[in-house]
Amino acid sequence: MCPKCGARRDWMVICDRNEVSIRCRCAHQWVERELTRADYMAMIGEGIGQDYPSLEAAAEAAGYDGTLAGTYLAEPRAE
């Protein structure tokens, strides 16, 4: 749960060297000490994802810069 806004899902997972962080759509970010780089790689797979020049550029491109604070992006429902 985001300690700032209370969101329970739809987070950006960030791996910077060996530190894994979670960033909420409200732009609050915290280090998640229970996740390792190996956990991160298992989640996203090798060579998948996009590199950005900075964390702020990635956050802005993906909507984690505070612009979409308070929103959840819904998964499509099977019909």
All heavy atoms as a GROMACS GRO file, in nm:
protein
  610
    1MET      N    1   0.085  -0.118   0.000
    1MET     CA    2   0.000   0.000   0.000
    1MET      C    3   0.089   0.124   0.000
    1MET      O    4   0.186   0.131   0.074
    1MET     CB    5  -0.090   0.000   0.123
    1MET     CG    6  -0.174   0.126   0.132
    1MET     SD    7  -0.270   0.139   0.284
    1MET     CE    8  -0.394   0.018   0.254
    2CYS      N    9   0.055   0.220  -0.084
    2CYS     CA   10   0.133   0.345  -0.089
    2CYS      C   11   0.112   0.420   0.042
    2CYS      O   12  -0.002   0.449   0.080
    2CYS     CB   13   0.088   0.431  -0.206
    2CYS     SG   14   0.169   0.593  -0.213
    3PRO      N   15   0.221   0.453   0.111
    3PRO     CA   16   0.207   0.525   0.237
    3PRO      C   17   0.157   0.670   0.221
    3PRO      O   18   0.111   0.730   0.316
    3PRO     CB   19   0.346   0.522   0.298
    3PRO     CG   20   0.438   0.486   0.188
    3PRO     CD   21   0.358   0.417   0.083
    4LYS      N   22   0.161   0.721   0.098
    4LYS     CA   23   0.117   0.859   0.077
    4LYS      C   24  -0.031   0.869   0.041
    4LYS      O   25  -0.104   0.949   0.098
    4LYS     CB   26   0.202   0.926  -0.032
    4LYS     CG   27   0.168   1.071  -0.054
    4LYS     CD   28   0.262   1.135  -0.153
    4LYS     CE   29   0.225   1.281  -0.175
    4LYS     NZ   30   0.309   1.340  -0.278
    5CYS      N   31  -0.076   0.785  -0.055
    5CYS     CA   32  -0.215   0.798  -0.102
    5CYS      C   33  -0.302   0.676  -0.075
    5CYS      O   34  -0.422   0.681  -0.095
    5CYS     CB   35  -0.216   0.831  -0.251
    5CYS     SG   36  -0.176   0.691  -0.359
    6GLY      N   37  -0.242   0.564  -0.033
    6GLY     CA   38  -0.318   0.446  -0.001
    6GLY      C   39  -0.346   0.352  -0.117
    6GLY      O   40  -0.416   0.252  -0.100
    7ALA      N   41  -0.293   0.381  -0.236
    7ALA     CA   42  -0.316   0.293  -0.351
    7ALA      C   43  -0.258   0.154  -0.321
    7ALA      O   44  -0.155   0.141  -0.258
    7ALA     CB   45  -0.251   0.351  -0.476
    8ARG      N   46  -0.328   0.053  -0.371
    8ARG     CA   47  -0.287  -0.085  -0.343
    8ARG      C   48  -0.234  -0.158  -0.466
    8ARG      O   49  -0.198  -0.275  -0.457
    8ARG     CB   50  -0.405  -0.163  -0.287
    8ARG     CG   51  -0.449  -0.111  -0.152
    8ARG     CD   52  -0.567  -0.193  -0.101
    8ARG     NE   53  -0.607  -0.147   0.030
    8ARG     CZ   54  -0.561  -0.198   0.144
    8ARG    NH1   55  -0.472  -0.294   0.142
    8ARG    NH2   56  -0.604  -0.152   0.259
    9ARG      N   57  -0.234  -0.095  -0.583
    9ARG     CA   58  -0.186  -0.162  -0.705
    9ARG      C   59  -0.152  -0.058  -0.811
    9ARG      O   60  -0.164   0.061  -0.788
    9ARG     CB   61  -0.292  -0.258  -0.757
    9ARG     CG   62  -0.423  -0.192  -0.793
    9ARG     CD   63  -0.525  -0.297  -0.835
    9ARG     NE   64  -0.657  -0.240  -0.852
    9ARG     CZ   65  -0.705  -0.192  -0.965
    9ARG    NH1   66  -0.632  -0.194  -1.074
    9ARG    NH2   67  -0.826  -0.141  -0.971
   10ASP      N   68  -0.114  -0.108  -0.928
   10ASP     CA   69  -0.080  -0.026  -1.044
   10ASP      C   70   0.042   0.060  -1.017
   10ASP      O   71   0.040   0.182  -1.029
   10ASP     CB   72  -0.201   0.061  -1.084
   10ASP     CG   73  -0.189   0.109  -1.229
   10ASP    OD1   74  -0.111   0.048  -1.305
   10ASP    OD2   75  -0.256   0.206  -1.266
   11TRP      N   76   0.150  -0.005  -0.981
   11TRP     CA   77   0.275   0.064  -0.948
   11TRP      C   78   0.381   0.040  -1.055
   11TRP      O   79   0.378  -0.058  -1.126
   11TRP     CB   80   0.330   0.015  -0.815
   11TRP     CG   81   0.243   0.042  -0.698
   11TRP    CD1   82   0.165   0.153  -0.677
   11TRP    CD2   83   0.226  -0.038  -0.583
   11TRP    NE1   84   0.101   0.144  -0.557
   11TRP    CE2   85   0.137   0.026  -0.496
   11TRP    CE3   86   0.277  -0.161  -0.544
   11TRP    CZ2   87   0.099  -0.026  -0.374
   11TRP    CZ3   88   0.240  -0.213  -0.422
   11TRP    CH2   89   0.152  -0.146  -0.338
   12MET      N   90   0.476   0.128  -1.059
   12MET     CA   91   0.594   0.115  -1.143
   12MET      C   92   0.702   0.049  -1.057
   12MET      O   93   0.729   0.093  -0.946
   12MET     CB   94   0.639   0.255  -1.188
   12MET     CG   95   0.758   0.258  -1.276
   12MET     SD   96   0.793   0.433  -1.316
   12MET     CE   97   0.904   0.410  -1.451
   13VAL      N   98   0.761  -0.059  -1.108
   13VAL     CA   99   0.868  -0.128  -1.036
   13VAL      C  100   0.999  -0.087  -1.102
   13VAL      O  101   1.015  -0.099  -1.223
   13VAL     CB  102   0.851  -0.281  -1.039
   13VAL    CG1  103   0.961  -0.349  -0.962
   13VAL    CG2  104   0.714  -0.320  -0.983
   14ILE      N  105   1.092  -0.036  -1.022
   14ILE     CA  106   1.217   0.021  -1.072
   14ILE      C  107   1.334  -0.056  -1.014
   14ILE      O  108   1.339  -0.080  -0.894
   14ILE     CB  109   1.229   0.169  -1.029
   14ILE    CG1  110   1.107   0.247  -1.077
   14ILE    CG2  111   1.360   0.230  -1.078
   14ILE    CD1  112   1.079   0.371  -0.996
   15CYS      N  113   1.427  -0.093  -1.100
   15CYS     CA  114   1.549  -0.158  -1.052
   15CYS      C  115   1.666  -0.071  -1.093
   15CYS      O  116   1.692  -0.051  -1.211
   15CYS     CB  117   1.562  -0.298  -1.110
   15CYS     SG  118   1.702  -0.388  -1.041
   16ASP      N  119   1.735  -0.016  -0.996
   16ASP     CA  120   1.852   0.067  -1.019
   16ASP      C  121   1.970  -0.002  -0.951
   16ASP      O  122   1.979  -0.003  -0.829
   16ASP     CB  123   1.830   0.206  -0.962
   16ASP     CG  124   1.946   0.300  -0.989
   16ASP    OD1  125   2.026   0.270  -1.080
   16ASP    OD2  126   1.957   0.402  -0.920
   17ARG      N  127   2.051  -0.063  -1.034
   17ARG     CA  128   2.161  -0.148  -0.986
   17ARG      C  129   2.103  -0.264  -0.907
   17ARG      O  130   2.035  -0.348  -0.962
   17ARG     CB  131   2.263  -0.067  -0.911
   17ARG     CG  132   2.331   0.037  -1.001
   17ARG     CD  133   2.431   0.121  -0.924
   17ARG     NE  134   2.482   0.228  -1.005
   17ARG     CZ  135   2.425   0.348  -1.016
   17ARG    NH1  136   2.315   0.374  -0.951
   17ARG    NH2  137   2.477   0.440  -1.093
   18ASN      N  138   2.124  -0.269  -0.777
   18ASN     CA  139   2.072  -0.380  -0.695
   18ASN      C  140   1.959  -0.337  -0.603
   18ASN      O  141   1.921  -0.412  -0.514
   18ASN     CB  142   2.185  -0.444  -0.616
   18ASN     CG  143   2.278  -0.523  -0.705
   18ASN    OD1  144   2.232  -0.586  -0.800
   18ASN    ND2  145   2.405  -0.519  -0.677
   19GLU      N  146   1.906  -0.217  -0.622
   19GLU     CA  147   1.799  -0.167  -0.537
   19GLU      C  148   1.668  -0.164  -0.616
   19GLU      O  149   1.662  -0.110  -0.726
   19GLU     CB  150   1.834  -0.027  -0.488
   19GLU     CG  151   1.734   0.031  -0.392
   19GLU     CD  152   1.782   0.165  -0.339
   19GLU    OE1  153   1.754   0.267  -0.404
   19GLU    OE2  154   1.848   0.166  -0.234
   20VAL      N  155   1.565  -0.222  -0.558
   20VAL     CA  156   1.433  -0.223  -0.623
   20VAL      C  157   1.343  -0.125  -0.549
   20VAL      O  158   1.333  -0.127  -0.426
   20VAL     CB  159   1.371  -0.365  -0.622
   20VAL    CG1  160   1.231  -0.362  -0.681
   20VAL    CG2  161   1.460  -0.462  -0.698
   21SER      N  162   1.280  -0.037  -0.627
   21SER     CA  163   1.190   0.063  -0.572
   21SER      C  164   1.052   0.047  -0.635
   21SER      O  165   1.038  -0.006  -0.745
   21SER     CB  166   1.240   0.205  -0.601
   21SER     OG  167   1.363   0.228  -0.539
   22ILE      N  168   0.954   0.096  -0.564
   22ILE     CA  169   0.816   0.100  -0.614
   22ILE      C  170   0.779   0.248  -0.624
   22ILE      O  171   0.809   0.327  -0.535
   22ILE     CB  172   0.720   0.031  -0.515
   22ILE    CG1  173   0.764  -0.113  -0.486
   22ILE    CG2  174   0.577   0.037  -0.566
   22ILE    CD1  175   0.760  -0.207  -0.602
   23ARG      N  176   0.712   0.283  -0.735
   23ARG     CA  177   0.666   0.420  -0.752
   23ARG      C  178   0.517   0.417  -0.782
   23ARG      O  179   0.471   0.346  -0.870
   23ARG     CB  180   0.741   0.489  -0.865
   23ARG     CG  181   0.706   0.636  -0.877
   23ARG     CD  182   0.798   0.704  -0.974
   23ARG     NE  183   0.767   0.844  -0.985
   23ARG     CZ  184   0.855   0.941  -0.970
   23ARG    NH1  185   0.980   0.913  -0.947
   23ARG    NH2  186   0.819   1.066  -0.982
   24CYS      N  187   0.444   0.494  -0.706
   24CYS     CA  188   0.298   0.502  -0.720
   24CYS      C  189   0.263   0.609  -0.823
   24CYS      O  190   0.343   0.697  -0.854
   24CYS     CB  191   0.240   0.538  -0.583
   24CYS     SG  192   0.059   0.544  -0.582
   25ARG      N  193   0.142   0.604  -0.873
   25ARG     CA  194   0.097   0.707  -0.968
   25ARG      C  195   0.091   0.846  -0.905
   25ARG      O  196   0.093   0.946  -0.976
   25ARG     CB  197  -0.039   0.670  -1.026
   25ARG     CG  198  -0.029   0.550  -1.118
   25ARG     CD  199  -0.120   0.563  -1.236
   25ARG     NE  200  -0.104   0.447  -1.322
   25ARG     CZ  201  -0.031   0.446  -1.433
   25ARG    NH1  202   0.032   0.554  -1.470
   25ARG    NH2  203  -0.023   0.338  -1.505
   26CYS      N  204   0.088   0.855  -0.773
   26CYS     CA  205   0.091   0.986  -0.707
   26CYS      C  206   0.232   1.042  -0.703
   26CYS      O  207   0.255   1.151  -0.650
   26CYS     CB  208   0.031   0.978  -0.566
   26CYS     SG  209   0.137   0.898  -0.443
   27ALA      N  210   0.329   0.967  -0.756
   27ALA     CA  211   0.471   1.003  -0.765
   27ALA      C  212   0.550   0.974  -0.638
   27ALA      O  213   0.667   1.002  -0.629
   27ALA     CB  214   0.492   1.148  -0.810
   28HIS      N  215   0.485   0.914  -0.538
   28HIS     CA  216   0.559   0.873  -0.418
   28HIS      C  217   0.639   0.747  -0.452
   28HIS      O  218   0.589   0.656  -0.518
   28HIS     CB  219   0.463   0.844  -0.303
   28HIS     CG  220   0.534   0.804  -0.178
   28HIS    ND1  221   0.609   0.892  -0.105
   28HIS    CD2  222   0.544   0.685  -0.116
   28HIS    CE1  223   0.662   0.829  -0.001
   28HIS    NE2  224   0.623   0.702  -0.006
   29GLN      N  225   0.763   0.743  -0.407
   29GLN     CA  226   0.850   0.630  -0.437
   29GLN      C  227   0.917   0.582  -0.309
   29GLN      O  228   0.956   0.662  -0.225
   29GLN     CB  229   0.956   0.673  -0.538
   29GLN     CG  230   1.048   0.561  -0.582
   29GLN     CD  231   1.141   0.604  -0.693
   29GLN    OE1  232   1.102   0.684  -0.779
   29GLN    NE2  233   1.261   0.553  -0.694
   30TRP      N  234   0.931   0.449  -0.296
   30TRP     CA  235   0.998   0.393  -0.179
   30TRP      C  236   1.076   0.269  -0.219
   30TRP      O  237   1.044   0.202  -0.316
   30TRP     CB  238   0.897   0.361  -0.069
   30TRP     CG  239   0.797   0.255  -0.102
   30TRP    CD1  240   0.805   0.121  -0.072
   30TRP    CD2  241   0.672   0.271  -0.170
   30TRP    NE1  242   0.695   0.054  -0.117
   30TRP    CE2  243   0.612   0.144  -0.178
   30TRP    CE3  244   0.607   0.379  -0.227
   30TRP    CZ2  245   0.489   0.124  -0.240
   30TRP    CZ3  246   0.485   0.358  -0.289
   30TRP    CH2  247   0.428   0.232  -0.294
   31VAL      N  248   1.182   0.241  -0.144
   31VAL     CA  249   1.263   0.122  -0.166
   31VAL      C  250   1.187   0.002  -0.109
   31VAL      O  251   1.138   0.008   0.004
   31VAL     CB  252   1.401   0.135  -0.100
   31VAL    CG1  253   1.480   0.004  -0.110
   31VAL    CG2  254   1.479   0.250  -0.162
   32GLU      N  255   1.178  -0.103  -0.189
   32GLU     CA  256   1.112  -0.225  -0.144
   32GLU      C  257   1.221  -0.326  -0.109
   32GLU      O  258   1.275  -0.393  -0.196
   32GLU     CB  259   1.020  -0.280  -0.254
   32GLU     CG  260   0.937  -0.396  -0.212
   32GLU     CD  261   0.856  -0.373  -0.086
   32GLU    OE1  262   0.768  -0.286  -0.086
   32GLU    OE2  263   0.884  -0.442   0.013
   33ARG      N  264   1.254  -0.334   0.016
   33ARG     CA  265   1.366  -0.416   0.061
   33ARG      C  266   1.342  -0.566   0.048
   33ARG      O  267   1.437  -0.644   0.050
   33ARG     CB  268   1.401  -0.380   0.204
   33ARG     CG  269   1.433  -0.231   0.217
   33ARG     CD  270   1.526  -0.200   0.330
   33ARG     NE  271   1.545  -0.056   0.345
   33ARG     CZ  272   1.625   0.017   0.270
   33ARG    NH1  273   1.693  -0.036   0.173
   33ARG    NH2  274   1.637   0.148   0.292
   34GLU      N  275   1.218  -0.608   0.034
   34GLU     CA  276   1.189  -0.751   0.021
   34GLU      C  277   1.208  -0.802  -0.122
   34GLU      O  278   1.208  -0.922  -0.144
   34GLU     CB  279   1.047  -0.780   0.068
   34GLU     CG  280   1.030  -0.759   0.217
   34GLU     CD  281   0.891  -0.795   0.265
   34GLU    OE1  282   0.823  -0.874   0.196
   34GLU    OE2  283   0.851  -0.744   0.370
   35LEU      N  284   1.225  -0.712  -0.218
   35LEU     CA  285   1.249  -0.753  -0.357
   35LEU      C  286   1.396  -0.734  -0.391
   35LEU      O  287   1.458  -0.634  -0.355
   35LEU     CB  288   1.164  -0.670  -0.453
   35LEU     CG  289   1.014  -0.689  -0.445
   35LEU    CD1  290   0.943  -0.593  -0.539
   35LEU    CD2  291   0.976  -0.832  -0.478
   36THR      N  292   1.450  -0.830  -0.465
   36THR     CA  293   1.589  -0.824  -0.508
   36THR      C  294   1.596  -0.802  -0.659
   36THR      O  295   1.494  -0.811  -0.729
   36THR     CB  296   1.662  -0.956  -0.476
   36THR    OG1  297   1.603  -1.060  -0.555
   36THR    CG2  298   1.652  -0.990  -0.327
   37ARG      N  299   1.715  -0.777  -0.708
   37ARG     CA  300   1.733  -0.765  -0.853
   37ARG      C  301   1.690  -0.894  -0.923
   37ARG      O  302   1.630  -0.890  -1.030
   37ARG     CB  303   1.878  -0.731  -0.886
   37ARG     CG  304   1.902  -0.714  -1.034
   37ARG     CD  305   2.045  -0.667  -1.064
   37ARG     NE  306   2.062  -0.645  -1.205
   37ARG     CZ  307   2.024  -0.536  -1.271
   37ARG    NH1  308   1.965  -0.438  -1.207
   37ARG    NH2  309   2.044  -0.524  -1.400
   38ALA      N  310   1.717  -1.009  -0.863
   38ALA     CA  311   1.676  -1.137  -0.921
   38ALA      C  312   1.523  -1.145  -0.930
   38ALA      O  313   1.470  -1.194  -1.030
   38ALA     CB  314   1.731  -1.252  -0.838
   39ASP      N  315   1.453  -1.096  -0.828
   39ASP     CA  316   1.305  -1.093  -0.832
   39ASP      C  317   1.259  -1.005  -0.947
   39ASP      O  318   1.166  -1.040  -1.021
   39ASP     CB  319   1.248  -1.038  -0.701
   39ASP     CG  320   1.275  -1.127  -0.582
   39ASP    OD1  321   1.280  -1.251  -0.597
   39ASP    OD2  322   1.293  -1.071  -0.471
   40TYR      N  323   1.322  -0.889  -0.961
   40TYR     CA  324   1.287  -0.795  -1.067
   40TYR      C  325   1.306  -0.861  -1.204
   40TYR      O  326   1.219  -0.855  -1.289
   40TYR     CB  327   1.372  -0.669  -1.054
   40TYR     CG  328   1.350  -0.569  -1.163
   40TYR    CD1  329   1.244  -0.478  -1.156
   40TYR    CD2  330   1.434  -0.563  -1.274
   40TYR    CE1  331   1.223  -0.385  -1.257
   40TYR    CE2  332   1.414  -0.471  -1.376
   40TYR     CZ  333   1.309  -0.382  -1.365
   40TYR     OH  334   1.288  -0.292  -1.466
   41MET      N  335   1.421  -0.924  -1.225
   41MET     CA  336   1.450  -0.987  -1.353
   41MET      C  337   1.352  -1.101  -1.380
   41MET      O  338   1.312  -1.122  -1.494
   41MET     CB  339   1.594  -1.036  -1.358
   41MET     CG  340   1.697  -0.924  -1.350
   41MET     SD  341   1.670  -0.790  -1.469
   41MET     CE  342   1.711  -0.873  -1.620
   42ALA      N  343   1.311  -1.173  -1.277
   42ALA     CA  344   1.213  -1.280  -1.294
   42ALA      C  345   1.077  -1.224  -1.336
   42ALA      O  346   1.003  -1.288  -1.410
   42ALA     CB  347   1.201  -1.361  -1.166
   43MET      N  348   1.045  -1.103  -1.289
   43MET     CA  349   0.916  -1.041  -1.323
   43MET      C  350   0.913  -0.993  -1.467
   43MET      O  351   0.814  -1.009  -1.536
   43MET     CB  352   0.888  -0.922  -1.231
   43MET     CG  353   0.836  -0.958  -1.095
   43MET     SD  354   0.785  -0.811  -1.003
   43MET     CE  355   0.941  -0.756  -0.936
   44ILE      N  356   1.022  -0.928  -1.512
   44ILE     CA  357   1.017  -0.866  -1.643
   44ILE      C  358   1.086  -0.946  -1.753
   44ILE      O  359   1.062  -0.922  -1.869
   44ILE     CB  360   1.077  -0.724  -1.641
   44ILE    CG1  361   1.227  -0.728  -1.614
   44ILE    CG2  362   1.006  -0.635  -1.544
   44ILE    CD1  363   1.299  -0.606  -1.663
   45GLY      N  364   1.172  -1.038  -1.717
   45GLY     CA  365   1.245  -1.115  -1.817
   45GLY      C  366   1.369  -1.040  -1.864
   45GLY      O  367   1.380  -0.918  -1.851
   46GLU      N  368   1.459  -1.111  -1.920
   46GLU     CA  369   1.586  -1.054  -1.966
   46GLU      C  370   1.565  -0.977  -2.096
   46GLU      O  371   1.498  -1.024  -2.188
   46GLU     CB  372   1.686  -1.168  -1.989
   46GLU     CG  373   1.830  -1.122  -2.000
   46GLU     CD  374   1.886  -1.070  -1.869
   46GLU    OE1  375   1.860  -1.132  -1.765
   46GLU    OE2  376   1.954  -0.966  -1.871
   47GLY      N  377   1.618  -0.857  -2.103
   47GLY     CA  378   1.614  -0.779  -2.226
   47GLY      C  379   1.480  -0.718  -2.260
   47GLY      O  380   1.459  -0.668  -2.369
   48ILE      N  381   1.384  -0.724  -2.167
   48ILE     CA  382   1.252  -0.667  -2.192
   48ILE      C  383   1.244  -0.534  -2.118
   48ILE      O  384   1.300  -0.518  -2.012
   48ILE     CB  385   1.141  -0.762  -2.143
   48ILE    CG1  386   1.147  -0.891  -2.224
   48ILE    CG2  387   1.004  -0.698  -2.155
   48ILE    CD1  388   1.050  -0.997  -2.177
   49GLY      N  389   1.173  -0.442  -2.173
   49GLY     CA  390   1.160  -0.312  -2.111
   49GLY      C  391   1.228  -0.206  -2.196
   49GLY      O  392   1.289  -0.237  -2.298
   50GLN      N  393   1.216  -0.085  -2.155
   50GLN     CA  394   1.272   0.026  -2.230
   50GLN      C  395   1.363   0.106  -2.140
   50GLN      O  396   1.332   0.128  -2.023
   50GLN     CB  397   1.159   0.114  -2.283
   50GLN     CG  398   1.207   0.224  -2.373
   50GLN     CD  399   1.092   0.294  -2.443
   50GLN    OE1  400   0.980   0.243  -2.448
   50GLN    NE2  401   1.118   0.409  -2.497
   51ASP      N  402   1.475   0.149  -2.195
   51ASP     CA  403   1.567   0.234  -2.121
   51ASP      C  404   1.531   0.379  -2.145
   51ASP      O  405   1.494   0.418  -2.256
   51ASP     CB  406   1.712   0.209  -2.163
   51ASP     CG  407   1.763   0.074  -2.119
   51ASP    OD1  408   1.716   0.024  -2.015
   51ASP    OD2  409   1.849   0.017  -2.189
   52TYR      N  410   1.543   0.460  -2.042
   52TYR     CA  411   1.517   0.603  -2.049
   52TYR      C  412   1.640   0.677  -1.999
   52TYR      O  413   1.718   0.623  -1.920
   52TYR     CB  414   1.396   0.641  -1.963
   52TYR     CG  415   1.266   0.589  -2.019
   52TYR    CD1  416   1.218   0.464  -1.983
   52TYR    CD2  417   1.192   0.665  -2.109
   52TYR    CE1  418   1.098   0.415  -2.035
   52TYR    CE2  419   1.073   0.617  -2.160
   52TYR     CZ  420   1.027   0.493  -2.124
   52TYR     OH  421   0.909   0.446  -2.176
   53PRO      N  422   1.657   0.802  -2.038
   53PRO     CA  423   1.775   0.877  -1.994
   53PRO      C  424   1.777   0.907  -1.845
   53PRO      O  425   1.882   0.931  -1.787
   53PRO     CB  426   1.770   1.006  -2.076
   53PRO     CG  427   1.629   1.019  -2.122
   53PRO     CD  428   1.575   0.878  -2.130
   54SER      N  429   1.660   0.904  -1.782
   54SER     CA  430   1.652   0.930  -1.638
   54SER      C  431   1.525   0.866  -1.581
   54SER      O  432   1.432   0.833  -1.656
   54SER     CB  433   1.648   1.080  -1.609
   54SER     OG  434   1.525   1.136  -1.654
   55LEU      N  435   1.522   0.852  -1.452
   55LEU     CA  436   1.404   0.798  -1.386
   55LEU      C  437   1.286   0.892  -1.408
   55LEU      O  438   1.174   0.847  -1.432
   55LEU     CB  439   1.429   0.779  -1.237
   55LEU     CG  440   1.307   0.738  -1.154
   55LEU    CD1  441   1.246   0.608  -1.207
   55LEU    CD2  442   1.344   0.723  -1.009
   56GLU      N  443   1.308   1.021  -1.402
   56GLU     CA  444   1.199   1.116  -1.422
   56GLU      C  445   1.141   1.106  -1.563
   56GLU      O  446   1.021   1.119  -1.582
   56GLU     CB  447   1.243   1.258  -1.388
   56GLU     CG  448   1.269   1.279  -1.240
   56GLU     CD  449   1.154   1.231  -1.151
   56GLU    OE1  450   1.036   1.263  -1.177
   56GLU    OE2  451   1.182   1.158  -1.053
   57ALA      N  452   1.226   1.084  -1.662
   57ALA     CA  453   1.178   1.068  -1.799
   57ALA      C  454   1.091   0.942  -1.810
   57ALA      O  455   0.986   0.943  -1.876
   57ALA     CB  456   1.294   1.060  -1.897
   58ALA      N  457   1.133   0.833  -1.746
   58ALA     CA  458   1.055   0.710  -1.747
   58ALA      C  459   0.922   0.729  -1.675
   58ALA      O  460   0.817   0.686  -1.722
   58ALA     CB  461   1.135   0.596  -1.682
   59ALA      N  462   0.926   0.794  -1.560
   59ALA     CA  463   0.804   0.818  -1.482
   59ALA      C  464   0.705   0.903  -1.560
   59ALA      O  465   0.585   0.874  -1.562
   59ALA     CB  466   0.838   0.884  -1.349
   60GLU      N  467   0.754   1.004  -1.627
   60GLU     CA  468   0.665   1.090  -1.706
   60GLU      C  469   0.606   1.013  -1.824
   60GLU      O  470   0.486   1.021  -1.850
   60GLU     CB  471   0.742   1.211  -1.757
   60GLU     CG  472   0.655   1.310  -1.832
   60GLU     CD  473   0.731   1.433  -1.876
   60GLU    OE1  474   0.830   1.470  -1.812
   60GLU    OE2  475   0.688   1.492  -1.977
   61ALA      N  476   0.687   0.936  -1.894
   61ALA     CA  477   0.640   0.861  -2.011
   61ALA      C  478   0.536   0.757  -1.973
   61ALA      O  479   0.443   0.729  -2.050
   61ALA     CB  480   0.759   0.794  -2.080
   62ALA      N  481   0.548   0.699  -1.854
   62ALA     CA  482   0.456   0.593  -1.811
   62ALA      C  483   0.341   0.642  -1.723
   62ALA      O  484   0.257   0.564  -1.681
   62ALA     CB  485   0.534   0.485  -1.737
   63GLY      N  486   0.336   0.772  -1.693
   63GLY     CA  487   0.227   0.826  -1.614
   63GLY      C  488   0.245   0.812  -1.464
   63GLY      O  489   0.148   0.810  -1.390
   64TYR      N  490   0.369   0.804  -1.418
   64TYR     CA  491   0.397   0.792  -1.275
   64TYR      C  492   0.462   0.919  -1.220
   64TYR      O  493   0.537   0.916  -1.125
   64TYR     CB  494   0.486   0.671  -1.248
   64TYR     CG  495   0.412   0.542  -1.266
   64TYR    CD1  496   0.406   0.479  -1.390
   64TYR    CD2  497   0.343   0.484  -1.160
   64TYR    CE1  498   0.336   0.361  -1.407
   64TYR    CE2  499   0.271   0.366  -1.177
   64TYR     CZ  500   0.269   0.306  -1.301
   64TYR     OH  501   0.198   0.189  -1.318
   65ASP      N  502   0.434   1.030  -1.282
   65ASP     CA  503   0.491   1.158  -1.240
   65ASP      C  504   0.393   1.241  -1.157
   65ASP      O  505   0.418   1.356  -1.127
   65ASP     CB  506   0.535   1.239  -1.362
   65ASP     CG  507   0.420   1.269  -1.458
   65ASP    OD1  508   0.312   1.207  -1.444
   65ASP    OD2  509   0.440   1.353  -1.548
   66GLY      N  510   0.282   1.181  -1.118
   66GLY     CA  511   0.181   1.251  -1.039
   66GLY      C  512   0.062   1.296  -1.121
   66GLY      O  513  -0.044   1.327  -1.066
   67THR      N  514   0.075   1.298  -1.253
   67THR     CA  515  -0.034   1.342  -1.340
   67THR      C  516  -0.158   1.255  -1.324
   67THR      O  517  -0.270   1.305  -1.327
   67THR     CB  518   0.012   1.339  -1.488
   67THR    OG1  519   0.128   1.421  -1.501
   67THR    CG2  520  -0.096   1.387  -1.581
   68LEU      N  521  -0.138   1.124  -1.307
   68LEU     CA  522  -0.252   1.032  -1.295
   68LEU      C  523  -0.277   0.989  -1.152
   68LEU      O  524  -0.333   0.883  -1.126
   68LEU     CB  525  -0.227   0.909  -1.384
   68LEU     CG  526  -0.214   0.936  -1.533
   68LEU    CD1  527  -0.179   0.809  -1.608
   68LEU    CD2  528  -0.340   0.998  -1.589
   69ALA      N  529  -0.240   1.072  -1.057
   69ALA     CA  530  -0.260   1.039  -0.915
   69ALA      C  531  -0.407   1.010  -0.889
   69ALA      O  532  -0.496   1.080  -0.938
   69ALA     CB  533  -0.214   1.155  -0.827
   70GLY      N  534  -0.432   0.902  -0.816
   70GLY     CA  535  -0.568   0.866  -0.779
   70GLY      C  536  -0.641   0.783  -0.882
   70GLY      O  537  -0.757   0.751  -0.864
   71THR      N  538  -0.573   0.746  -0.990
   71THR     CA  539  -0.639   0.664  -1.092
   71THR      C  540  -0.580   0.523  -1.093
   71THR      O  541  -0.466   0.502  -1.056
   71THR     CB  542  -0.621   0.723  -1.233
   71THR    OG1  543  -0.482   0.725  -1.266
   71THR    CG2  544  -0.678   0.862  -1.244
   72TYR      N  545  -0.663   0.429  -1.134
   72TYR     CA  546  -0.618   0.292  -1.156
   72TYR      C  547  -0.646   0.260  -1.303
   72TYR      O  548  -0.753   0.289  -1.353
   72TYR     CB  549  -0.697   0.192  -1.071
   72TYR     CG  550  -0.660   0.189  -0.927
   72TYR    CD1  551  -0.751   0.231  -0.830
   72TYR    CD2  552  -0.536   0.143  -0.885
   72TYR    CE1  553  -0.717   0.227  -0.695
   72TYR    CE2  554  -0.503   0.138  -0.751
   72TYR     CZ  555  -0.594   0.181  -0.657
   72TYR     OH  556  -0.562   0.176  -0.525
   73LEU      N  557  -0.550   0.202  -1.368
   73LEU     CA  558  -0.573   0.158  -1.505
   73LEU      C  559  -0.630   0.017  -1.498
   73LEU      O  560  -0.568  -0.073  -1.441
   73LEU     CB  561  -0.444   0.162  -1.586
   73LEU     CG  562  -0.384   0.303  -1.598
   73LEU    CD1  563  -0.256   0.299  -1.681
   73LEU    CD2  564  -0.482   0.400  -1.659
   74ALA      N  565  -0.745  -0.002  -1.551
   74ALA     CA  566  -0.815  -0.130  -1.541
   74ALA      C  567  -0.762  -0.228  -1.645
   74ALA      O  568  -0.724  -0.190  -1.755
   74ALA     CB  569  -0.963  -0.109  -1.563
   75GLU      N  570  -0.764  -0.355  -1.607
   75GLU     CA  571  -0.731  -0.461  -1.701
   75GLU      C  572  -0.856  -0.493  -1.781
   75GLU      O  573  -0.967  -0.487  -1.729
   75GLU     CB  574  -0.684  -0.585  -1.626
   75GLU     CG  575  -0.555  -0.563  -1.552
   75GLU     CD  576  -0.510  -0.690  -1.478
   75GLU    OE1  577  -0.551  -0.799  -1.520
   75GLU    OE2  578  -0.436  -0.676  -1.382
   76PRO      N  579  -0.837  -0.528  -1.909
   76PRO     CA  580  -0.956  -0.564  -1.989
   76PRO      C  581  -1.025  -0.686  -1.932
   76PRO      O  582  -0.959  -0.779  -1.884
   76PRO     CB  583  -0.899  -0.593  -2.127
   76PRO     CG  584  -0.756  -0.560  -2.124
   76PRO     CD  585  -0.715  -0.536  -1.983
   77ARG      N  586  -1.156  -0.688  -1.935
   77ARG     CA  587  -1.233  -0.802  -1.885
   77ARG      C  588  -1.259  -0.901  -1.998
   77ARG      O  589  -1.287  -0.862  -2.110
   77ARG     CB  590  -1.367  -0.755  -1.830
   77ARG     CG  591  -1.353  -0.677  -1.704
   77ARG     CD  592  -1.488  -0.647  -1.647
   77ARG     NE  593  -1.472  -0.579  -1.519
   77ARG     CZ  594  -1.571  -0.533  -1.450
   77ARG    NH1  595  -1.694  -0.545  -1.494
   77ARG    NH2  596  -1.549  -0.473  -1.336
   78ALA      N  597  -1.251  -1.026  -1.963
   78ALA     CA  598  -1.284  -1.131  -2.060
   78ALA      C  599  -1.435  -1.136  -2.077
   78ALA      O  600  -1.509  -1.124  -1.981
   78ALA     CB  601  -1.230  -1.265  -2.013
   79GLU      N  602  -1.479  -1.155  -2.197
   79GLU     CA  603  -1.624  -1.159  -2.222
   79GLU      C  604  -1.670  -1.299  -2.246
   79GLU      O  605  -1.607  -1.384  -2.287
   79GLU     CB  606  -1.659  -1.071  -2.339
   79GLU     CG  607  -1.631  -0.926  -2.304
   79GLU     CD  608  -1.690  -0.831  -2.408
   79GLU    OE1  609  -1.791  -0.865  -2.469
   79GLU    OE2  610  -1.634  -0.724  -2.423
   0.00000   0.00000   0.00000
